[in-house]
Amino acid sequence: MATITITSPLLGEVGEEEILEKKKKAIGGSSRSERPKGTWRGEFVKSIVYAGLDAIVTCFSLISSISAGKLSSGAIDICIVVDVLVLGIANLVADGISMGFGDYMSTSTEREVAAKERLIMEWDVTNYCGPQKLELLQYYQARGMDVHDATMVVNTFAKYKDILVDIKMVAQKGMLPLDKANNKPWKNGLVTFVAFIVFGSAPLLSFLVLLPFTQNDSHKFVGACVLFALALAILGVAKAKIAGENYALSVAVTLLNGAIAATAAYVIGWTLGNVAGLED
């Protein structure tokens, strides 16, 4: 691999390896704090985490409400298993399709809006460059930049139309430049659907795996609770890895979120099964 040489009035002529070496020495120095851990920049991170969490909580909440209502009414075992599997799988697939299509629609709409706003900004920069430069100058001054420095920065950006448009989009619209690598929203929808099915299947597995070994629905429900907690813990660890967060805190928050939702579903199912007299 060839070494890249960077020439700059500020840096002089230095090689890429020399820059990296200086960074390592600076980070290792006793006068500097440790460099924060970087994050994993995956283009489908949001889809996986959001769909996974929603799938686990939604599916287990359904299992909790069904189990609470049936167990409180003394229903026979096979009835609970059939209800959990039929309703659980149907709900899982339907919600997965809905979530995937929703992610596709939101991603495509977001890109369309950003593209339209960029066209408008390009027109403004082309036809009213002076006012646009003034707005950007005021933007930098409002953030504490000296007027001379701000003027130099704006005039430099003005030499490059695409860069000026990108900067204006961030400063004025709060929109980052479009990611040209991720220009197919259907990929986000597909990833969301797959993540929803995979993570949402975890709580249902106990009713399938334990079916040949026990007819006790309480045991199956406990197994679902264990798989539910395990899936949430895995998702919490993945979230911490992706975002560079504390592992224990991320897992604890994820488990707490799931526990609150599952408890609410179980209480409602138990209430309807006992107090409202719906067990018949």
DRENVO-515598 format. One record per residue (C-alpha): chain; x, y, z. Coordinates in steps of 0.1 Angstrom, whole numbers, plus 5000, padded with zeros to 4 digits. Each point is the difference from the previous one (the first is absolute). Layout:
BEGIN
site kette: A, x: X, y: Y, z: Z
...
This chain:
BEGIN
site kette: A, x: 5000, y: 5000, z: 5000
site kette: A, x: 5015, y: 5033, z: 4989
site kette: A, x: 5007, y: 5027, z: 5027
site kette: A, x: 4980, y: 5031, z: 4995
site kette: A, x: 5018, y: 5033, z: 5004
site kette: A, x: 4981, y: 5031, z: 5011
site kette: A, x: 5012, y: 5035, z: 4992
site kette: A, x: 4986, y: 5029, z: 5019
site kette: A, x: 5012, y: 5036, z: 5009
site kette: A, x: 4992, y: 4991, z: 5036
site kette: A, x: 5014, y: 4965, z: 5001
site kette: A, x: 5028, y: 5001, z: 4975
site kette: A, x: 5007, y: 4968, z: 4981
site kette: A, x: 4992, y: 4970, z: 5022
site kette: A, x: 4991, y: 4964, z: 4993
site kette: A, x: 4968, y: 4983, z: 5012
site kette: A, x: 5020, y: 4976, z: 5022
site kette: A, x: 5017, y: 5029, z: 5017
site kette: A, x: 4967, y: 5016, z: 5008
site kette: A, x: 4986, y: 4967, z: 5015
site kette: A, x: 5032, y: 4996, z: 5020
site kette: A, x: 4998, y: 5035, z: 5014
site kette: A, x: 4963, y: 4993, z: 5009
site kette: A, x: 5010, y: 4969, z: 5019
site kette: A, x: 5027, y: 5018, z: 5019
site kette: A, x: 4977, y: 5029, z: 5009
site kette: A, x: 4973, y: 4976, z: 5012
site kette: A, x: 5025, y: 4980, z: 5021
site kette: A, x: 5015, y: 5031, z: 5016
site kette: A, x: 4994, y: 5005, z: 5037
site kette: A, x: 4986, y: 5035, z: 4996
site kette: A, x: 4970, y: 4989, z: 4978
site kette: A, x: 4970, y: 4980, z: 5010
site kette: A, x: 4991, y: 4967, z: 4983
site kette: A, x: 4984, y: 5004, z: 4966
site kette: A, x: 4963, y: 4990, z: 5001
site kette: A, x: 4990, y: 4968, z: 4983
site kette: A, x: 4987, y: 5003, z: 4965
site kette: A, x: 4966, y: 4988, z: 4988
site kette: A, x: 4991, y: 4975, z: 4974
site kette: A, x: 4987, y: 5019, z: 4970
site kette: A, x: 4977, y: 4974, z: 4984
site kette: A, x: 4974, y: 5013, z: 4975
site kette: A, x: 4973, y: 4977, z: 5014
site kette: A, x: 5007, y: 5004, z: 5037
site kette: A, x: 4968, y: 5020, z: 5007
site kette: A, x: 4979, y: 4975, z: 4982
site kette: A, x: 5014, y: 4970, z: 5019
site kette: A, x: 4999, y: 5014, z: 5035
site kette: A, x: 4966, y: 5016, z: 4996
site kette: A, x: 4984, y: 4970, z: 4984
site kette: A, x: 5016, y: 4975, z: 5023
site kette: A, x: 4989, y: 5018, z: 5032
site kette: A, x: 4965, y: 5005, z: 4987
site kette: A, x: 4997, y: 4964, z: 4989
site kette: A, x: 5012, y: 4985, z: 5033
site kette: A, x: 4978, y: 5022, z: 5021
site kette: A, x: 4969, y: 4997, z: 4978
site kette: A, x: 5002, y: 4962, z: 4996
site kette: A, x: 5006, y: 4993, z: 5037
site kette: A, x: 4973, y: 5024, z: 5011
site kette: A, x: 4976, y: 4980, z: 4979
site kette: A, x: 5012, y: 4968, z: 5016
site kette: A, x: 4997, y: 5016, z: 5035
site kette: A, x: 4964, y: 5012, z: 4995
site kette: A, x: 4989, y: 4966, z: 4985
site kette: A, x: 5018, y: 4980, z: 5027
site kette: A, x: 4986, y: 5021, z: 5028
site kette: A, x: 4965, y: 4998, z: 4988
site kette: A, x: 5000, y: 4963, z: 4992
site kette: A, x: 5019, y: 4988, z: 5031
site kette: A, x: 4977, y: 5020, z: 5023
site kette: A, x: 4970, y: 4984, z: 4984
site kette: A, x: 5014, y: 4965, z: 5003
site kette: A, x: 4999, y: 4993, z: 4962
site kette: A, x: 5014, y: 4967, z: 4988
site kette: A, x: 5036, y: 5000, z: 4989
site kette: A, x: 4996, y: 4994, z: 4963
site kette: A, x: 4977, y: 5031, z: 4998
site kette: A, x: 5027, y: 5023, z: 5013
site kette: A, x: 5026, y: 4986, z: 4977
site kette: A, x: 4978, y: 5003, z: 4969
site kette: A, x: 4990, y: 5036, z: 5009
site kette: A, x: 5036, y: 5010, z: 5007
site kette: A, x: 5014, y: 4985, z: 4968
site kette: A, x: 4972, y: 5010, z: 4977
site kette: A, x: 4995, y: 5035, z: 5012
site kette: A, x: 5037, y: 5005, z: 5007
site kette: A, x: 5012, y: 4989, z: 4965
site kette: A, x: 4972, y: 5018, z: 4982
site kette: A, x: 5007, y: 5032, z: 5020
site kette: A, x: 5038, y: 4996, z: 4994
site kette: A, x: 4997, y: 4997, z: 4963
site kette: A, x: 4973, y: 5028, z: 4996
site kette: A, x: 5019, y: 5024, z: 5022
site kette: A, x: 5033, y: 4991, z: 4982
site kette: A, x: 4985, y: 5009, z: 4967
site kette: A, x: 4985, y: 5032, z: 5014
site kette: A, x: 5033, y: 5010, z: 5016
site kette: A, x: 5020, y: 4992, z: 4969
site kette: A, x: 4976, y: 5019, z: 4977
site kette: A, x: 4999, y: 5029, z: 5025
site kette: A, x: 5038, y: 5002, z: 5000
site kette: A, x: 5001, y: 5000, z: 4962
site kette: A, x: 4974, y: 5028, z: 4998
site kette: A, x: 5017, y: 5021, z: 5027
site kette: A, x: 5035, y: 4996, z: 4985
site kette: A, x: 4989, y: 5007, z: 4964
site kette: A, x: 4979, y: 5030, z: 5011
site kette: A, x: 5029, y: 5014, z: 5021
site kette: A, x: 5023, y: 4997, z: 4969
site kette: A, x: 4975, y: 5016, z: 4977
site kette: A, x: 4995, y: 5030, z: 5024
site kette: A, x: 5037, y: 5004, z: 5004
site kette: A, x: 5005, y: 4999, z: 4962
site kette: A, x: 4973, y: 5025, z: 4994
site kette: A, x: 5014, y: 5023, z: 5027
site kette: A, x: 5034, y: 4997, z: 4985
site kette: A, x: 4987, y: 5011, z: 4965
site kette: A, x: 4984, y: 5030, z: 5016
site kette: A, x: 5033, y: 5008, z: 5018
site kette: A, x: 5020, y: 4997, z: 4968
site kette: A, x: 4977, y: 5024, z: 4983
site kette: A, x: 5003, y: 5025, z: 5028
site kette: A, x: 5038, y: 4997, z: 5001
site kette: A, x: 5001, y: 5004, z: 4962
site kette: A, x: 4976, y: 5030, z: 4997
site kette: A, x: 5005, y: 5017, z: 5034
site kette: A, x: 5035, y: 4991, z: 5010
site kette: A, x: 5005, y: 5033, z: 5019
site kette: A, x: 4971, y: 4996, z: 5025
site kette: A, x: 5009, y: 4963, z: 5004
site kette: A, x: 5036, y: 5009, z: 5009
site kette: A, x: 4987, y: 5026, z: 5025
site kette: A, x: 4978, y: 4975, z: 5017
site kette: A, x: 5029, y: 4976, z: 5003
site kette: A, x: 5022, y: 5028, z: 5013
site kette: A, x: 4974, y: 5008, z: 5027
site kette: A, x: 4997, y: 4963, z: 5008
site kette: A, x: 5037, y: 4997, z: 5008
site kette: A, x: 5001, y: 5033, z: 5019
site kette: A, x: 4971, y: 4988, z: 5022
site kette: A, x: 5021, y: 4970, z: 5010
site kette: A, x: 5029, y: 5022, z: 5011
site kette: A, x: 5022, y: 5002, z: 4969
site kette: A, x: 5018, y: 5033, z: 4994
site kette: A, x: 4986, y: 5021, z: 4972
site kette: A, x: 5032, y: 4999, z: 4980
site kette: A, x: 5004, y: 4962, z: 5004
site kette: A, x: 4964, y: 4995, z: 4992
site kette: A, x: 5003, y: 5021, z: 4968
site kette: A, x: 5031, y: 4981, z: 4989
site kette: A, x: 4982, y: 4967, z: 5006
site kette: A, x: 4969, y: 5010, z: 4981
site kette: A, x: 5019, y: 5015, z: 4971
site kette: A, x: 5020, y: 4967, z: 4998
site kette: A, x: 4969, y: 4979, z: 4999
site kette: A, x: 4984, y: 5023, z: 4974
site kette: A, x: 5027, y: 4989, z: 4975
site kette: A, x: 4986, y: 4965, z: 5001
site kette: A, x: 4963, y: 4999, z: 4994
site kette: A, x: 4993, y: 4965, z: 5011
site kette: A, x: 5018, y: 5004, z: 5033
site kette: A, x: 4982, y: 5033, z: 5006
site kette: A, x: 4966, y: 4983, z: 4993
site kette: A, x: 5009, y: 4972, z: 5024
site kette: A, x: 5010, y: 5024, z: 5027
site kette: A, x: 4969, y: 5021, z: 4995
site kette: A, x: 4978, y: 4969, z: 5002
site kette: A, x: 5015, y: 4991, z: 5034
site kette: A, x: 5000, y: 5036, z: 5014
site kette: A, x: 4966, y: 5011, z: 4987
site kette: A, x: 4980, y: 4968, z: 4995
site kette: A, x: 5017, y: 4977, z: 5025
site kette: A, x: 5003, y: 4973, z: 4973
site kette: A, x: 5032, y: 4981, z: 4994
site kette: A, x: 5011, y: 4993, z: 4964
site kette: A, x: 4983, y: 4971, z: 4983
site kette: A, x: 5018, y: 4967, z: 5005
site kette: A, x: 5006, y: 4989, z: 4964
site kette: A, x: 5011, y: 4965, z: 5011
site kette: A, x: 4966, y: 4993, z: 5015
site kette: A, x: 4977, y: 5011, z: 4972
site kette: A, x: 4977, y: 4970, z: 5001
site kette: A, x: 4973, y: 5004, z: 5028
site kette: A, x: 4987, y: 4964, z: 4993
site kette: A, x: 5032, y: 4987, z: 5017
site kette: A, x: 4990, y: 5018, z: 5032
site kette: A, x: 4965, y: 4984, z: 4998
site kette: A, x: 5014, y: 4965, z: 4994
site kette: A, x: 5025, y: 5003, z: 5029
site kette: A, x: 4972, y: 5012, z: 5023
site kette: A, x: 4977, y: 4971, z: 4990
site kette: A, x: 5028, y: 4974, z: 5005
site kette: A, x: 5011, y: 5015, z: 5033
site kette: A, x: 4964, y: 5001, z: 5013
site kette: A, x: 4994, y: 4963, z: 4991
site kette: A, x: 5033, y: 4988, z: 5015
site kette: A, x: 4998, y: 5018, z: 5033
site kette: A, x: 4963, y: 4996, z: 5003
site kette: A, x: 5002, y: 4963, z: 4996
site kette: A, x: 5021, y: 4996, z: 5032
site kette: A, x: 4971, y: 5000, z: 5026
site kette: A, x: 4980, y: 4976, z: 4978
site kette: A, x: 5027, y: 4974, z: 4999
site kette: A, x: 4994, y: 4987, z: 5035
site kette: A, x: 4965, y: 4989, z: 4991
site kette: A, x: 5014, y: 4980, z: 4971
site kette: A, x: 5032, y: 4987, z: 5016
site kette: A, x: 4984, y: 4990, z: 5033
site kette: A, x: 4968, y: 4985, z: 4985
site kette: A, x: 5014, y: 4964, z: 4997
site kette: A, x: 5015, y: 5001, z: 5036
site kette: A, x: 4972, y: 5016, z: 5021
site kette: A, x: 4963, y: 5006, z: 5000
site kette: A, x: 5002, y: 5026, z: 5027
site kette: A, x: 4993, y: 5035, z: 4986
site kette: A, x: 5016, y: 5017, z: 5029
site kette: A, x: 5033, y: 4984, z: 4990
site kette: A, x: 4995, y: 5011, z: 4964
site kette: A, x: 4993, y: 5035, z: 5012
site kette: A, x: 5031, y: 5001, z: 5022
site kette: A, x: 5020, y: 4988, z: 4970
site kette: A, x: 4985, y: 5028, z: 4980
site kette: A, x: 5010, y: 5025, z: 5027
site kette: A, x: 5036, y: 4987, z: 5000
site kette: A, x: 5003, y: 5002, z: 4962
site kette: A, x: 4983, y: 5034, z: 5001
site kette: A, x: 5026, y: 5013, z: 5025
site kette: A, x: 5029, y: 4984, z: 4980
site kette: A, x: 4989, y: 5016, z: 4968
site kette: A, x: 4997, y: 5034, z: 5016
site kette: A, x: 5034, y: 4996, z: 5016
site kette: A, x: 5016, y: 4991, z: 4966
site kette: A, x: 4983, y: 5030, z: 4984
site kette: A, x: 5013, y: 5022, z: 5029
site kette: A, x: 5035, y: 4987, z: 4995
site kette: A, x: 4998, y: 5007, z: 4962
site kette: A, x: 4986, y: 5035, z: 5007
site kette: A, x: 5029, y: 5007, z: 5023
site kette: A, x: 5025, y: 4987, z: 4975
site kette: A, x: 4986, y: 5020, z: 4972
site kette: A, x: 4997, y: 5033, z: 5020
site kette: A, x: 5031, y: 4996, z: 5021
site kette: A, x: 4979, y: 5000, z: 5032
site kette: A, x: 5005, y: 4982, z: 5034
site kette: A, x: 4990, y: 4964, z: 4995
site kette: A, x: 4984, y: 4995, z: 5034
site kette: A, x: 4980, y: 5032, z: 4998
site kette: A, x: 4987, y: 4993, z: 4965
site kette: A, x: 4989, y: 4965, z: 5010
site kette: A, x: 4983, y: 5012, z: 5032
site kette: A, x: 4981, y: 5027, z: 4981
site kette: A, x: 4989, y: 4976, z: 4973
site kette: A, x: 4989, y: 4974, z: 5026
site kette: A, x: 4981, y: 5027, z: 5020
site kette: A, x: 4982, y: 5011, z: 4969
site kette: A, x: 4989, y: 4965, z: 4991
site kette: A, x: 4991, y: 4991, z: 5036
site kette: A, x: 4977, y: 5030, z: 5003
site kette: A, x: 4982, y: 4992, z: 4968
site kette: A, x: 4997, y: 4963, z: 5008
site kette: A, x: 4987, y: 5006, z: 5035
site kette: A, x: 4974, y: 5024, z: 4987
site kette: A, x: 4988, y: 4974, z: 4975
site kette: A, x: 4999, y: 4972, z: 5026
site kette: A, x: 4981, y: 5021, z: 5025
site kette: A, x: 4974, y: 5010, z: 4973
site kette: A, x: 4996, y: 4964, z: 4989
site kette: A, x: 4996, y: 4988, z: 5036
site kette: A, x: 4975, y: 5028, z: 5007
site kette: A, x: 4979, y: 4992, z: 4970
site kette: A, x: 5001, y: 4963, z: 5008
site kette: A, x: 4990, y: 5003, z: 5037
site kette: A, x: 4982, y: 5033, z: 5006
site kette: A, x: 4982, y: 5006, z: 4968
site kette: A, x: 4989, y: 4964, z: 4997
site kette: A, x: 5012, y: 4994, z: 4965
site kette: A, x: 5014, y: 4966, z: 5006
site kette: A, x: 4970, y: 4984, z: 4986
